[in-house]
């Protein structure tokens, strides 16, 4: 703009006046805007906190702050909410969980017990909140959750059986799995204004408004909290705009409706004799209170410009990450997409015959594609890696032997930890950016059941990708077609054992390993009859995966470990996020030193 409208008139005054408007309703005030614009080339999801000037509906601020421009900046801040009256409820639903017994007679772990009962409890809690909202007279209700398959299960519970609240035509799901044509129908009148309950993901609701909505319920996730709070600040404004009155035919403003927001938090109380309930509740209640304070502060800052804390006048603003991600496509992406969309399809209302095909394909895919490996070849001949059993075992033995000194000699080769390795709590994070990495799916073709199942899977995948009898959604057909092409390549050459290998075209790849896996896993020969079996591989994958990233693709997709547990993340700059731990620009949030303690710190009265 300067080049086109200012520089040509350097000798004379330019007849043009340039005004650049940066609009973002979520960035609260000029301090937050400046901090966000000057975050650098890369920054993680975070919460920006600044002083506020109490609750203000309108404020104009002139600023010389550096916003990427060399001109003064005029910041206009408006705070409002489209409603004649607003009620905000925070609903915490605590479900008791008592570990039972596994099929082999052993007692369930806490994680197993929660996983077994959480889906049912979460579904029931969502149903009860919607039921309460409808009984309070909601004309139109929106329920937000991030699990697409869960929303379809909730839709079925709301519309079928003895406890049905509504007819099927009154409840619709809106997420990324909905076809573009159907989505367009749902977000435009008249269908938009006829639906009584919308079940949505935040991504499915972006860019659309529902003026008749007078009750919004949001199920708050307990992971990646910065991103979750940012979504909350956006989704609470989905009820706004104009609609046609069904009786008079006149255009009516939905901004004049009384509205109710419900923040639904699901949690579990563990009942076990070996756990002190008072100590457990002390820690758990602190975590819940932290979440509540952050949630309330986010909403009030978004609506009023101030977090509403007793003595601390602050603006509490969650913002998204800065930077780009690699456009990387792995074989594992296709497998993850297929399994995820298959689960959504099975939960949705489709013909039973079509569901049976998809369910069979899902089961076979999980079985056939479970043998997965990642191979990384370093350019350095003697490069160390703790993915190598002997290397990590040598370190463990050197550190833990009885005669080991507190400050051992660094000449001991086993004690030299390579620069590519970082230890976080009970995990190793290893940088494989200097390695040529390949992902490998192995198929044991010498087993007759594997050969038979692979042929059956090919038939199911082809039916899904090319069927004329059933209208499978494109989001399911695309990964099904990719898996079909991958598997059919190997089917042609089935002899004894085959592998599909694909090089990873990225330098951003990181693996996660248990800190001391030689303690519970020993390297064995294939002929050893006493083969080790890792219990609860899904729990290992989840825990290791969260050490690298809160969401996105974590490989292996199907956790079936023939050796020690491990995970990998490709295409994302994990170590850039790790650097924020050592930056004083970001808050530390943990169970021991939580954000609540930081927010509520107050100077003692003089």
Steps between C-alpha positions, in 0.01 A plus 500: 500500500784738583671415173185566296353801678775680694841463328389629158432835669825535696566849364143614566243415761309185411130557429428164658453412864559136590295341774574136583241330717596182687185337629486225758222495755690269734814708564341717769732804525799669341752330731376151408487589130856630512625192686332267250632682192852497643507135604767422242494254213386215720306487826279236662137520611512720807314731737587869483439698818510877529362767730148608415326830558200346670183410314453726199253465217695734271850645505730665247875498558773671299823304512854524371555133570686301239241300307709425193426854374698818540190710546298571815218259567141576598350212700120489533369257760135403533369252753149363476288189468197451272228441759242694699598295805789255547522215752826304533495166680800281582388140528752261661382141482708264715454129436624240751733239350582181688749268326354153442662184375633407159390182322810320633412582862758779549390836635452780250738791500350846556556581132319183388206571730465858377527397136231235547248727670587849376324475163171394657522760777596780260213408267252496789623837630464662158148355466400635841630849426310513171188368671525771765551768235190389307292483817600857580336604174794529256365580154817371335797338670861445389722237660874514431745208533818407312427129439306443177405140581384607848264759347333229292458277803344795680270563204378141518443520877299822458275364223453124559387271779284559805705803610474680164447874539446599137423368153791425267421800279543729801865405572783556251878449513729763349868413465767444235361156412174657378498538120527858362150486351343383824696757698380780274140387552542489879656846541249685281132571562249349508667176623735690734207645692296178508754284684446483875843366605830535311789276603826657380876494511669838513644452149155416364357823643761743369368789297130436565240647737172372639280796599224288660743326738437601859694223679861400430658206683873433462673183620840626612794270410770446763793494256673775301324748725625817322346391170181387679457840666557674168221290344267587790558872443381451140214253533306694764420754224336250263151621603451831320371658181162537328229244435147494354218485752296185420161670555541858381764438233692805621877516546576474872831563678624207702723739695203595719443149638580400860781245480653237724857362481587172671862391543489123558799346680512121538727348763531180699540413867715191556377266774778268614610388844872565445440864404447772762177667381570828681844539345371404158211744521729782618706464184202439272297793634800729448519391136126553453513842662790596275301399193193690623695820563663483157168421332313780676784746438501416129125549459479823701804650325343420164167658597603785734873554445586403858544157661278591796745400774457657841798737519707419193392698195623283217402397149531124451528417130577155354648520149604248238844402383711703258684329215438249226489122498638270237261361241604141556304188408590166655360151455407524867285806420286292266460227761409751774252683274333175400466368857373837624244546222393135524414555866296808406320313220410206726360740761294688240161412352581284194367169364603205716653321201726798428596525868589129500742550207670794673515324839657192339755719319580683825563174687714353222701821459580505871617138480697514174668839541606447863853387407664838456858618537703817454853471370746789530847485344749758624774639277744465791647154533506484882195715572330423832131433535305392806267315265790254501456268799873446570574875499237589758573189707866605523395842636259345751764257629768769525268730698338242727785270596580502872858624465404787271617836635269798534708697249645236267769563244368633172758286324257213542352467151167360623439815708526737202145596408487621137376850419212344306349367825290685757357358820158618617378327815468127427560537123785539255435725200740427215553722198526303174536802271842381380375151407353355184175365638256248356162377622444127449182291505581126512263227382564142611376335181614153604209492745190374321265713712696817414481423129129425525427810709697725266294374205181564698622849595578580136143411410357722777725795413415475131128487583532814714709689242297404189155393621201604294255327733588706808586868519813497716628849596808631318692537829471121541546409133829684454702322776329170409626540145854582619509193727366288213783614272757444775378149581440389141865578419606246758230250411648457154832379643384300802753220555629477857515848651471839343534860611378833373769761548471875454768757567401794719570818307556717803782597734255563782460160662521426872454175689396444861629214719449388862788623715608155622338241277788249553362476855182323382591373152790276406631449151415150380571283201208409275547132592451564873173325597442742789386796293429816698159664462452867581184559702267788409691623192237771439583658836871500412433661163275766655746591775801510268303688234399774744867552583548614138174662394150554645325416170555390142656189350705285736652185352456210525127545438425149627709442816616140466855485636717198430782671692504790747238779466583810293327775304599746229371832368596625154462838331470710816764699681482333840823649635380852420211440741743357756699825499201681651555309826813709555343830391373741764237624251275199563322375810585169660192284551523173690335319788755630751543859379178583322383811324241569766775576754658749261176678410382539857826635645420828671709749690423513870321812617737756640 
